Amino acid sequence: MAFQDEALAQRVRHAITQDKRIGGQPIMVRAANGEVSLKGRVDTSEQRELAKLVAQGIPGVRHVAIDELTVIREDDKV
């Protein structure tokens, strides 16, 4: 991973963790050439979309993929 990609991923990670609505969710961030991929699990579909919006708001992000960011089904919650 290029230095610019890692720096972009770090900025996205920071923005996600600072957002009180999604900061506690286990979301991994990868970046390559302005393309950001989010992977992990969130509690609701709203949190999934919010994570995408937060990532899109970071300068340098051209596209955000959330295919690997899944919503925990209600029956999966403990």
Phi, psi and omega in degrees: 000131180290157181303318181297322180295316179295321178296319178295315178301320180295319178296320179293315178303315181298315181297320180293315181292333180280342180280116184299336182282338182226359186300333182272001183274143179280089183244122176265146184235131172235146179222143176207116177055040179084356178266121182249134176244131177252135182224139178147204181227139176233164184283326186223161176293332177295319178294325178298312180292323179296319177300320178296315180297318179298314180297319180296336181280356181273128178303134181101344179278123179260328182208146177235124176258130179239021181302327182262011177258103187258154178263130177289125178290151182305321182284351176272343182288145180267000000 
